[in-house]
Amino acid sequence: VQVVESGGGLVQAGGSLRLSCSVTGLTFDDYMMGWFRQAPGKEREGVASITWSGGTTYYADSVKGRFTISRENAKNTLYLQMDGLKPEDTAMYYCAAVLWTPFMTTAEALGASSYNYWGQGTQVTVSS
């Protein structure tokens, strides 16, 4: 399984970025997908996740209304549209996958320990 993130970079506060995650080696539409981030000295935290069909999404309170997660199953690709970026959004952003199961709680959907497959990350830096 390969999970490859792209789209990170340096942006000014208030700006936007779109992250992409390409996945190969598994049946993409069997998997729940998530975006996580980790800043230096901090624990990895869940940012957003999405069910196999895209019908249900979950967001951390800190990004609600600013970030949008989506997926394109035909292209085995996950996206994260980030608008209204703030300096506190600066972190390494990771894409992750887990075989979808029903009745997943919000905590499980945004919990890093739930996920099996991870990418290497893409850096997002927001300047003030």
C-alpha positions as CSV (number, residue, x, y, z in Angstrom):
1,V,0.0,0.0,0.0
2,Q,1.3,3.5,-0.9
3,V,-0.1,6.7,0.5
4,V,1.3,9.9,-1.0
5,E,0.4,13.4,0.1
6,S,1.0,16.5,-1.9
7,G,0.1,20.2,-2.1
8,G,1.7,21.6,1.1
9,G,3.7,24.8,1.1
10,L,4.1,28.3,2.6
11,V,1.1,30.6,2.6
12,Q,0.2,33.8,4.3
13,A,-2.5,33.9,7.0
14,G,-5.9,34.1,5.5
15,G,-4.8,32.2,2.4
16,S,-5.8,28.8,1.0
17,L,-4.1,25.5,0.1
18,R,-5.5,22.2,-1.3
19,L,-3.9,19.0,-0.2
20,S,-4.2,15.8,-2.2
21,C,-3.6,12.2,-1.2
22,S,-3.1,9.5,-3.7
23,V,-3.6,5.8,-2.6
24,T,-2.6,2.7,-4.4
25,G,-2.5,-1.0,-3.4
26,L,-5.9,-1.2,-1.7
27,T,-9.6,-1.0,-2.8
28,F,-9.9,2.7,-2.1
29,D,-13.7,2.8,-1.7
30,D,-13.6,0.2,1.0
31,Y,-11.6,2.6,3.2
32,M,-12.4,5.4,5.5
33,M,-9.9,8.2,5.0
34,G,-8.5,10.9,7.3
35,W,-6.3,13.9,7.5
36,F,-4.1,14.4,10.5
37,R,-1.5,16.9,11.5
38,Q,1.4,17.2,13.9
39,A,3.2,20.3,14.9
40,P,6.7,20.2,16.5
41,G,6.4,19.2,20.2
42,K,2.8,18.3,19.9
43,E,0.8,15.1,19.5
44,R,-0.7,14.0,16.2
45,E,-4.3,15.2,16.0
46,G,-7.2,14.4,13.7
47,V,-8.2,17.2,11.4
48,A,-10.9,15.6,9.2
49,S,-12.1,12.3,8.0
50,I,-14.6,10.9,5.5
51,T,-16.5,7.6,5.1
52,W,-16.0,5.4,2.1
53,S,-18.9,6.9,0.2
54,G,-18.2,10.5,1.2
55,G,-21.6,10.6,2.8
56,T,-20.4,11.4,6.3
57,T,-17.5,13.7,7.3
58,Y,-16.0,14.5,10.6
59,Y,-14.0,17.7,11.6
60,A,-12.0,18.8,14.5
61,D,-13.6,21.9,16.2
62,S,-10.5,23.9,15.3
63,V,-11.0,23.6,11.6
64,K,-14.8,23.5,11.2
65,G,-16.0,26.0,8.7
66,R,-12.6,26.5,7.3
67,F,-11.5,23.1,6.0
68,T,-13.4,20.7,3.7
69,I,-12.5,17.1,3.2
70,S,-13.6,15.3,0.0
71,R,-12.7,12.2,-2.0
72,E,-12.8,11.0,-5.6
73,N,-13.1,7.3,-5.5
74,A,-12.6,6.9,-9.3
75,K,-9.2,8.5,-8.9
76,N,-8.2,6.9,-5.6
77,T,-7.7,10.4,-4.3
78,L,-8.5,12.3,-1.1
79,Y,-8.5,16.1,-0.8
80,L,-8.4,18.7,2.0
81,Q,-9.3,22.2,1.0
82,M,-8.0,24.6,3.6
83,D,-9.3,28.2,3.6
84,G,-8.8,31.0,6.1
85,L,-5.5,29.5,7.2
86,K,-4.0,30.6,10.5
87,P,-0.5,30.4,11.8
88,E,-1.6,27.7,14.3
89,D,-2.5,25.5,11.3
90,T,1.3,25.1,10.7
91,A,2.1,21.4,10.9
92,M,3.1,18.3,8.9
93,Y,-0.2,17.0,7.4
94,Y,-0.7,13.3,7.0
95,C,-3.2,11.2,5.1
96,A,-4.3,7.9,6.5
97,A,-6.6,5.0,5.7
98,V,-8.6,2.4,7.6
99,L,-11.0,-0.3,6.4
100,W,-14.4,1.2,6.9
101,T,-16.7,-0.2,9.6
102,P,-20.1,1.0,10.5
103,F,-21.0,2.7,13.8
104,M,-17.6,4.4,14.1
105,T,-17.8,7.2,16.7
106,T,-16.5,10.7,16.0
107,A,-13.6,10.0,18.4
108,E,-12.6,6.9,16.5
109,A,-13.0,8.6,13.1
110,L,-10.6,11.3,14.2
111,G,-8.3,9.1,16.3
112,A,-4.9,8.4,14.9
113,S,-4.8,5.0,16.5
114,S,-7.8,3.8,14.4
115,Y,-5.8,4.1,11.1
116,N,-3.6,1.4,9.6
117,Y,-1.9,3.0,6.5
118,W,-0.1,6.3,6.6
119,G,1.7,8.6,4.2
120,Q,5.0,10.4,4.8
121,G,3.3,13.8,5.2
122,T,3.4,17.2,3.5
123,Q,4.4,20.4,5.3
124,V,2.0,23.3,5.6
125,T,3.5,26.6,7.0
126,V,1.3,29.6,7.6
127,S,3.0,32.9,8.1
128,S,1.5,35.8,10.1
